[in-house]
Amino acid sequence: MLADVFDFLPLAIGIGRGTDLLQPLAISVMGGLTLRTVMSLWLAPVLYAAWTGKRPRTRD
């Protein structure tokens, strides 16, 4: 995911020819990839734990 975001970085910054047209697309794709990662790695486990009532094990 991080590689994909960095791949779109030159377009989002506006480096190169023809980036005026693709700049909004690059910014939205980067935002979507970042949001998807946050949701799948942090939000989904929290919601699952809240829904099932399971707590992570702690050492005594």
PDB file with one MODEL, atoms N, CA, C and O in Angstrom:
MODEL        1
ATOM      1  N   MET A   1       0.813  -1.179   0.000  1.00  0.00           N
ATOM      2  CA  MET A   1       0.000   0.000   0.000  1.00  0.00           C
ATOM      3  C   MET A   1       0.859   1.246   0.000  1.00  0.00           C
ATOM      4  O   MET A   1       0.574   2.200  -0.723  1.00  0.00           O
ATOM      5  N   LEU A   2       1.901   1.245   0.800  1.00  0.00           N
ATOM      6  CA  LEU A   2       2.761   2.415   0.879  1.00  0.00           C
ATOM      7  C   LEU A   2       3.450   2.678  -0.452  1.00  0.00           C
ATOM      8  O   LEU A   2       3.649   3.830  -0.838  1.00  0.00           O
ATOM      9  N   ALA A   3       3.811   1.615  -1.146  1.00  0.00           N
ATOM     10  CA  ALA A   3       4.426   1.784  -2.466  1.00  0.00           C
ATOM     11  C   ALA A   3       3.443   2.403  -3.453  1.00  0.00           C
ATOM     12  O   ALA A   3       3.833   3.221  -4.286  1.00  0.00           O
ATOM     13  N   ASP A   4       2.192   2.025  -3.367  1.00  0.00           N
ATOM     14  CA  ASP A   4       1.176   2.608  -4.251  1.00  0.00           C
ATOM     15  C   ASP A   4       0.999   4.095  -3.989  1.00  0.00           C
ATOM     16  O   ASP A   4       0.869   4.887  -4.922  1.00  0.00           O
ATOM     17  N   VAL A   5       0.995   4.467  -2.719  1.00  0.00           N
ATOM     18  CA  VAL A   5       0.851   5.884  -2.371  1.00  0.00           C
ATOM     19  C   VAL A   5       2.044   6.672  -2.901  1.00  0.00           C
ATOM     20  O   VAL A   5       1.878   7.761  -3.449  1.00  0.00           O
ATOM     21  N   PHE A   6       3.243   6.124  -2.738  1.00  0.00           N
ATOM     22  CA  PHE A   6       4.433   6.815  -3.248  1.00  0.00           C
ATOM     23  C   PHE A   6       4.476   6.842  -4.766  1.00  0.00           C
ATOM     24  O   PHE A   6       5.068   7.752  -5.347  1.00  0.00           O
ATOM     25  N   ASP A   7       3.867   5.870  -5.419  1.00  0.00           N
ATOM     26  CA  ASP A   7       3.794   5.895  -6.880  1.00  0.00           C
ATOM     27  C   ASP A   7       2.947   7.058  -7.387  1.00  0.00           C
ATOM     28  O   ASP A   7       3.241   7.632  -8.436  1.00  0.00           O
ATOM     29  N   PHE A   8       1.909   7.400  -6.654  1.00  0.00           N
ATOM     30  CA  PHE A   8       1.030   8.493  -7.060  1.00  0.00           C
ATOM     31  C   PHE A   8       1.525   9.862  -6.593  1.00  0.00           C
ATOM     32  O   PHE A   8       0.949  10.883  -6.969  1.00  0.00           O
ATOM     33  N   LEU A   9       2.568   9.899  -5.791  1.00  0.00           N
ATOM     34  CA  LEU A   9       3.051  11.152  -5.238  1.00  0.00           C
ATOM     35  C   LEU A   9       3.498  12.168  -6.293  1.00  0.00           C
ATOM     36  O   LEU A   9       3.147  13.341  -6.161  1.00  0.00           O
ATOM     37  N   PRO A  10       4.249  11.789  -7.327  1.00  0.00           N
ATOM     38  CA  PRO A  10       4.614  12.779  -8.352  1.00  0.00           C
ATOM     39  C   PRO A  10       3.401  13.381  -9.061  1.00  0.00           C
ATOM     40  O   PRO A  10       3.401  14.567  -9.390  1.00  0.00           O
ATOM     41  N   LEU A  11       2.386  12.582  -9.292  1.00  0.00           N
ATOM     42  CA  LEU A  11       1.169  13.120  -9.906  1.00  0.00           C
ATOM     43  C   LEU A  11       0.449  14.075  -8.960  1.00  0.00           C
ATOM     44  O   LEU A  11      -0.051  15.117  -9.383  1.00  0.00           O
ATOM     45  N   ALA A  12       0.400  13.718  -7.687  1.00  0.00           N
ATOM     46  CA  ALA A  12      -0.300  14.564  -6.724  1.00  0.00           C
ATOM     47  C   ALA A  12       0.415  15.894  -6.520  1.00  0.00           C
ATOM     48  O   ALA A  12      -0.228  16.926  -6.324  1.00  0.00           O
ATOM     49  N   ILE A  13       1.736  15.870  -6.566  1.00  0.00           N
ATOM     50  CA  ILE A  13       2.501  17.105  -6.417  1.00  0.00           C
ATOM     51  C   ILE A  13       2.429  17.944  -7.689  1.00  0.00           C
ATOM     52  O   ILE A  13       2.455  19.173  -7.627  1.00  0.00           O
ATOM     53  N   GLY A  14       2.341  17.289  -8.830  1.00  0.00           N
ATOM     54  CA  GLY A  14       2.249  18.011 -10.096  1.00  0.00           C
ATOM     55  C   GLY A  14       3.551  18.033 -10.859  1.00  0.00           C
ATOM     56  O   GLY A  14       3.807  18.973 -11.611  1.00  0.00           O
ATOM     57  N   ILE A  15       4.378  17.022 -10.687  1.00  0.00           N
ATOM     58  CA  ILE A  15       5.657  16.938 -11.391  1.00  0.00           C
ATOM     59  C   ILE A  15       5.441  16.272 -12.735  1.00  0.00           C
ATOM     60  O   ILE A  15       4.881  15.178 -12.797  1.00  0.00           O
ATOM     61  N   GLY A  16       5.871  16.904 -13.804  1.00  0.00           N
ATOM     62  CA  GLY A  16       5.798  16.321 -15.134  1.00  0.00           C
ATOM     63  C   GLY A  16       4.720  16.941 -15.996  1.00  0.00           C
ATOM     64  O   GLY A  16       3.949  17.797 -15.562  1.00  0.00           O
ATOM     65  N   ARG A  17       4.694  16.475 -17.239  1.00  0.00           N
ATOM     66  CA  ARG A  17       3.720  16.979 -18.206  1.00  0.00           C
ATOM     67  C   ARG A  17       2.359  16.334 -18.005  1.00  0.00           C
ATOM     68  O   ARG A  17       2.264  15.151 -17.679  1.00  0.00           O
ATOM     69  N   GLY A  18       1.329  17.106 -18.197  1.00  0.00           N
ATOM     70  CA  GLY A  18      -0.024  16.571 -18.177  1.00  0.00           C
ATOM     71  C   GLY A  18      -0.561  16.219 -16.813  1.00  0.00           C
ATOM     72  O   GLY A  18      -1.583  15.541 -16.707  1.00  0.00           O
ATOM     73  N   THR A  19       0.102  16.661 -15.775  1.00  0.00           N
ATOM     74  CA  THR A  19      -0.363  16.303 -14.432  1.00  0.00           C
ATOM     75  C   THR A  19      -1.537  17.154 -13.978  1.00  0.00           C
ATOM     76  O   THR A  19      -2.189  16.825 -12.988  1.00  0.00           O
ATOM     77  N   ASP A  20      -1.819  18.244 -14.685  1.00  0.00           N
ATOM     78  CA  ASP A  20      -2.953  19.087 -14.297  1.00  0.00           C
ATOM     79  C   ASP A  20      -4.266  18.310 -14.346  1.00  0.00           C
ATOM     80  O   ASP A  20      -5.152  18.506 -13.514  1.00  0.00           O
ATOM     81  N   LEU A  21      -4.371  17.444 -15.317  1.00  0.00           N
ATOM     82  CA  LEU A  21      -5.599  16.666 -15.478  1.00  0.00           C
ATOM     83  C   LEU A  21      -5.670  15.505 -14.488  1.00  0.00           C
ATOM     84  O   LEU A  21      -6.750  15.165 -14.005  1.00  0.00           O
ATOM     85  N   LEU A  22      -4.520  14.897 -14.184  1.00  0.00           N
ATOM     86  CA  LEU A  22      -4.513  13.703 -13.340  1.00  0.00           C
ATOM     87  C   LEU A  22      -4.288  13.987 -11.861  1.00  0.00           C
ATOM     88  O   LEU A  22      -4.392  13.074 -11.042  1.00  0.00           O
ATOM     89  N   GLN A  23      -3.985  15.216 -11.504  1.00  0.00           N
ATOM     90  CA  GLN A  23      -3.704  15.545 -10.112  1.00  0.00           C
ATOM     91  C   GLN A  23      -4.875  15.252  -9.173  1.00  0.00           C
ATOM     92  O   GLN A  23      -4.645  14.651  -8.124  1.00  0.00           O
ATOM     93  N   PRO A  24      -6.107  15.637  -9.482  1.00  0.00           N
ATOM     94  CA  PRO A  24      -7.218  15.297  -8.576  1.00  0.00           C
ATOM     95  C   PRO A  24      -7.430  13.784  -8.428  1.00  0.00           C
ATOM     96  O   PRO A  24      -7.777  13.302  -7.349  1.00  0.00           O
ATOM     97  N   LEU A  25      -7.221  13.049  -9.510  1.00  0.00           N
ATOM     98  CA  LEU A  25      -7.356  11.595  -9.448  1.00  0.00           C
ATOM     99  C   LEU A  25      -6.303  10.996  -8.529  1.00  0.00           C
ATOM    100  O   LEU A  25      -6.616  10.126  -7.715  1.00  0.00           O
ATOM    101  N   ALA A  26      -5.068  11.445  -8.647  1.00  0.00           N
ATOM    102  CA  ALA A  26      -3.991  10.917  -7.815  1.00  0.00           C
ATOM    103  C   ALA A  26      -4.242  11.209  -6.340  1.00  0.00           C
ATOM    104  O   ALA A  26      -3.999  10.356  -5.487  1.00  0.00           O
ATOM    105  N   ILE A  27      -4.720  12.396  -6.040  1.00  0.00           N
ATOM    106  CA  ILE A  27      -4.989  12.755  -4.646  1.00  0.00           C
ATOM    107  C   ILE A  27      -6.114  11.895  -4.081  1.00  0.00           C
ATOM    108  O   ILE A  27      -6.027  11.441  -2.940  1.00  0.00           O
ATOM    109  N   SER A  28      -7.152  11.670  -4.850  1.00  0.00           N
ATOM    110  CA  SER A  28      -8.259  10.859  -4.345  1.00  0.00           C
ATOM    111  C   SER A  28      -7.874   9.392  -4.195  1.00  0.00           C
ATOM    112  O   SER A  28      -8.326   8.727  -3.263  1.00  0.00           O
ATOM    113  N   VAL A  29      -7.048   8.884  -5.098  1.00  0.00           N
ATOM    114  CA  VAL A  29      -6.592   7.490  -4.979  1.00  0.00           C
ATOM    115  C   VAL A  29      -5.702   7.335  -3.751  1.00  0.00           C
ATOM    116  O   VAL A  29      -5.823   6.357  -3.013  1.00  0.00           O
ATOM    117  N   MET A  30      -4.811   8.296  -3.533  1.00  0.00           N
ATOM    118  CA  MET A  30      -3.952   8.229  -2.347  1.00  0.00           C
ATOM    119  C   MET A  30      -4.778   8.287  -1.065  1.00  0.00           C
ATOM    120  O   MET A  30      -4.499   7.554  -0.117  1.00  0.00           O
ATOM    121  N   GLY A  31      -5.776   9.137  -1.029  1.00  0.00           N
ATOM    122  CA  GLY A  31      -6.639   9.207   0.142  1.00  0.00           C
ATOM    123  C   GLY A  31      -7.430   7.929   0.361  1.00  0.00           C
ATOM    124  O   GLY A  31      -7.594   7.482   1.496  1.00  0.00           O
ATOM    125  N   GLY A  32      -7.916   7.345  -0.716  1.00  0.00           N
ATOM    126  CA  GLY A  32      -8.666   6.095  -0.602  1.00  0.00           C
ATOM    127  C   GLY A  32      -7.814   4.946  -0.122  1.00  0.00           C
ATOM    128  O   GLY A  32      -8.257   4.148   0.704  1.00  0.00           O
ATOM    129  N   LEU A  33      -6.592   4.846  -0.625  1.00  0.00           N
ATOM    130  CA  LEU A  33      -5.702   3.778  -0.178  1.00  0.00           C
ATOM    131  C   LEU A  33      -5.343   3.936   1.296  1.00  0.00           C
ATOM    132  O   LEU A  33      -5.288   2.956   2.037  1.00  0.00           O
ATOM    133  N   THR A  34      -5.102   5.171   1.712  1.00  0.00           N
ATOM    134  CA  THR A  34      -4.763   5.416   3.108  1.00  0.00           C
ATOM    135  C   THR A  34      -5.950   5.119   4.021  1.00  0.00           C
ATOM    136  O   THR A  34      -5.792   4.492   5.069  1.00  0.00           O
ATOM    137  N   LEU A  35      -7.123   5.564   3.626  1.00  0.00           N
ATOM    138  CA  LEU A  35      -8.315   5.319   4.430  1.00  0.00           C
ATOM    139  C   LEU A  35      -8.647   3.829   4.507  1.00  0.00           C
ATOM    140  O   LEU A  35      -9.043   3.330   5.561  1.00  0.00           O
ATOM    141  N   ARG A  36      -8.483   3.130   3.399  1.00  0.00           N
ATOM    142  CA  ARG A  36      -8.748   1.689   3.396  1.00  0.00           C
ATOM    143  C   ARG A  36      -7.812   0.958   4.346  1.00  0.00           C
ATOM    144  O   ARG A  36      -8.231   0.045   5.057  1.00  0.00           O
ATOM    145  N   THR A  37      -6.552   1.355   4.361  1.00  0.00           N
ATOM    146  CA  THR A  37      -5.587   0.712   5.243  1.00  0.00           C
ATOM    147  C   THR A  37      -5.920   0.976   6.704  1.00  0.00           C
ATOM    148  O   THR A  37      -5.874   0.065   7.530  1.00  0.00           O
ATOM    149  N   VAL A  38      -6.251   2.209   7.020  1.00  0.00           N
ATOM    150  CA  VAL A  38      -6.604   2.545   8.406  1.00  0.00           C
ATOM    151  C   VAL A  38      -7.832   1.763   8.838  1.00  0.00           C
ATOM    152  O   VAL A  38      -7.874   1.233   9.949  1.00  0.00           O
ATOM    153  N   MET A  39      -8.814   1.690   7.983  1.00  0.00           N
ATOM    154  CA  MET A  39     -10.042   0.988   8.343  1.00  0.00           C
ATOM    155  C   MET A  39      -9.820  -0.509   8.503  1.00  0.00           C
ATOM    156  O   MET A  39     -10.364  -1.120   9.424  1.00  0.00           O
ATOM    157  N   SER A  40      -9.027  -1.107   7.620  1.00  0.00           N
ATOM    158  CA  SER A  40      -8.847  -2.558   7.698  1.00  0.00           C
ATOM    159  C   SER A  40      -7.912  -2.976   8.817  1.00  0.00           C
ATOM    160  O   SER A  40      -8.067  -4.067   9.366  1.00  0.00           O
ATOM    161  N   LEU A  41      -6.941  -2.135   9.173  1.00  0.00           N
ATOM    162  CA  LEU A  41      -5.994  -2.524  10.216  1.00  0.00           C
ATOM    163  C   LEU A  41      -6.412  -2.092  11.612  1.00  0.00           C
ATOM    164  O   LEU A  41      -6.063  -2.759  12.586  1.00  0.00           O
ATOM    165  N   TRP A  42      -7.143  -1.002  11.735  1.00  0.00           N
ATOM    166  CA  TRP A  42      -7.496  -0.503  13.062  1.00  0.00           C
ATOM    167  C   TRP A  42      -8.977  -0.571  13.353  1.00  0.00           C
ATOM    168  O   TRP A  42      -9.374  -1.053  14.414  1.00  0.00           O
ATOM    169  N   LEU A  43      -9.788  -0.110  12.455  1.00  0.00           N
ATOM    170  CA  LEU A  43     -11.211  -0.017  12.742  1.00  0.00           C
ATOM    171  C   LEU A  43     -11.898  -1.383  12.744  1.00  0.00           C
ATOM    172  O   LEU A  43     -12.742  -1.640  13.602  1.00  0.00           O
ATOM    173  N   ALA A  44     -11.561  -2.246  11.820  1.00  0.00           N
ATOM    174  CA  ALA A  44     -12.208  -3.557  11.749  1.00  0.00           C
ATOM    175  C   ALA A  44     -11.955  -4.405  13.006  1.00  0.00           C
ATOM    176  O   ALA A  44     -12.908  -4.982  13.530  1.00  0.00           O
ATOM    177  N   PRO A  45     -10.722  -4.505  13.511  1.00  0.00           N
ATOM    178  CA  PRO A  45     -10.533  -5.280  14.749  1.00  0.00           C
ATOM    179  C   PRO A  45     -11.247  -4.673  15.959  1.00  0.00           C
ATOM    180  O   PRO A  45     -11.753  -5.402  16.812  1.00  0.00           O
ATOM    181  N   VAL A  46     -11.288  -3.349  16.031  1.00  0.00           N
ATOM    182  CA  VAL A  46     -11.971  -2.710  17.157  1.00  0.00           C
ATOM    183  C   VAL A  46     -13.468  -2.996  17.102  1.00  0.00           C
ATOM    184  O   VAL A  46     -14.080  -3.322  18.119  1.00  0.00           O
ATOM    185  N   LEU A  47     -14.049  -2.875  15.923  1.00  0.00           N
ATOM    186  CA  LEU A  47     -15.475  -3.167  15.785  1.00  0.00           C
ATOM    187  C   LEU A  47     -15.775  -4.634  16.042  1.00  0.00           C
ATOM    188  O   LEU A  47     -16.799  -4.956  16.645  1.00  0.00           O
ATOM    189  N   TYR A  48     -14.905  -5.525  15.597  1.00  0.00           N
ATOM    190  CA  TYR A  48     -15.096  -6.957  15.841  1.00  0.00           C
ATOM    191  C   TYR A  48     -15.046  -7.265  17.333  1.00  0.00           C
ATOM    192  O   TYR A  48     -15.877  -8.012  17.848  1.00  0.00           O
ATOM    193  N   ALA A  49     -14.075  -6.690  18.016  1.00  0.00           N
ATOM    194  CA  ALA A  49     -13.960  -6.930  19.459  1.00  0.00           C
ATOM    195  C   ALA A  49     -15.168  -6.367  20.197  1.00  0.00           C
ATOM    196  O   ALA A  49     -15.655  -6.979  21.148  1.00  0.00           O
ATOM    197  N   ALA A  50     -15.653  -5.210  19.769  1.00  0.00           N
ATOM    198  CA  ALA A  50     -16.822  -4.623  20.424  1.00  0.00           C
ATOM    199  C   ALA A  50     -18.070  -5.442  20.149  1.00  0.00           C
ATOM    200  O   ALA A  50     -18.923  -5.581  21.026  1.00  0.00           O
ATOM    201  N   TRP A  51     -18.189  -5.979  18.964  1.00  0.00           N
ATOM    202  CA  TRP A  51     -19.380  -6.736  18.599  1.00  0.00           C
ATOM    203  C   TRP A  51     -19.419  -8.095  19.282  1.00  0.00           C
ATOM    204  O   TRP A  51     -20.468  -8.516  19.768  1.00  0.00           O
ATOM    205  N   THR A  52     -18.288  -8.781  19.322  1.00  0.00           N
ATOM    206  CA  THR A  52     -18.267 -10.127  19.901  1.00  0.00           C
ATOM    207  C   THR A  52     -18.037 -10.102  21.404  1.00  0.00           C
ATOM    208  O   THR A  52     -18.299 -11.097  22.079  1.00  0.00           O
ATOM    209  N   GLY A  53     -17.557  -8.998  21.938  1.00  0.00           N
ATOM    210  CA  GLY A  53     -17.303  -8.912  23.372  1.00  0.00           C
ATOM    211  C   GLY A  53     -15.997  -9.565  23.791  1.00  0.00           C
ATOM    212  O   GLY A  53     -15.754  -9.730  24.987  1.00  0.00           O
ATOM    213  N   LYS A  54     -15.150  -9.940  22.840  1.00  0.00           N
ATOM    214  CA  LYS A  54     -13.878 -10.557  23.168  1.00  0.00           C
ATOM    215  C   LYS A  54     -12.852  -9.482  23.485  1.00  0.00           C
ATOM    216  O   LYS A  54     -12.781  -8.444  22.828  1.00  0.00           O
ATOM    217  N   ARG A  55     -12.072  -9.759  24.499  1.00  0.00           N
ATOM    218  CA  ARG A  55     -10.996  -8.857  24.904  1.00  0.00           C
ATOM    219  C   ARG A  55      -9.664  -9.537  24.618  1.00  0.00           C
ATOM    220  O   ARG A  55      -9.577 -10.763  24.690  1.00  0.00           O
ATOM    221  N   PRO A  56      -8.642  -8.785  24.299  1.00  0.00           N
ATOM    222  CA  PRO A  56      -7.340  -9.415  24.106  1.00  0.00           C
ATOM    223  C   PRO A  56      -6.803  -9.978  25.409  1.00  0.00           C
ATOM    224  O   PRO A  56      -7.060  -9.433  26.482  1.00  0.00           O
ATOM    225  N   ARG A  57      -6.071 -11.050  25.316  1.00  0.00           N
ATOM    226  CA  ARG A  57      -5.498 -11.668  26.513  1.00  0.00           C
ATOM    227  C   ARG A  57      -4.384 -10.787  27.057  1.00  0.00           C
ATOM    228  O   ARG A  57      -3.596 -10.207  26.310  1.00  0.00           O
ATOM    229  N   THR A  58      -4.344 -10.707  28.380  1.00  0.00           N
ATOM    230  CA  THR A  58      -3.270  -9.973  29.048  1.00  0.00           C
ATOM    231  C   THR A  58      -2.514 -10.923  29.932  1.00  0.00           C
ATOM    232  O   THR A  58      -3.070 -11.884  30.466  1.00  0.00           O
ATOM    233  N   ARG A  59      -1.252 -10.646  30.079  1.00  0.00           N
ATOM    234  CA  ARG A  59      -0.436 -11.477  30.966  1.00  0.00           C
ATOM    235  C   ARG A  59      -0.652 -11.055  32.411  1.00  0.00           C
ATOM    236  O   ARG A  59      -0.769  -9.870  32.721  1.00  0.00           O
ATOM    237  N   ASP A  60      -0.701 -12.045  33.280  1.00  0.00           N
ATOM    238  CA  ASP A  60      -0.897 -11.752  34.708  1.00  0.00           C
ATOM    239  C   ASP A  60       0.420 -11.542  35.383  1.00  0.00           C
ATOM    240  O   ASP A  60       0.464 -11.285  36.586  1.00  0.00           O
TER     241      ASP A  60
ENDMDL
END
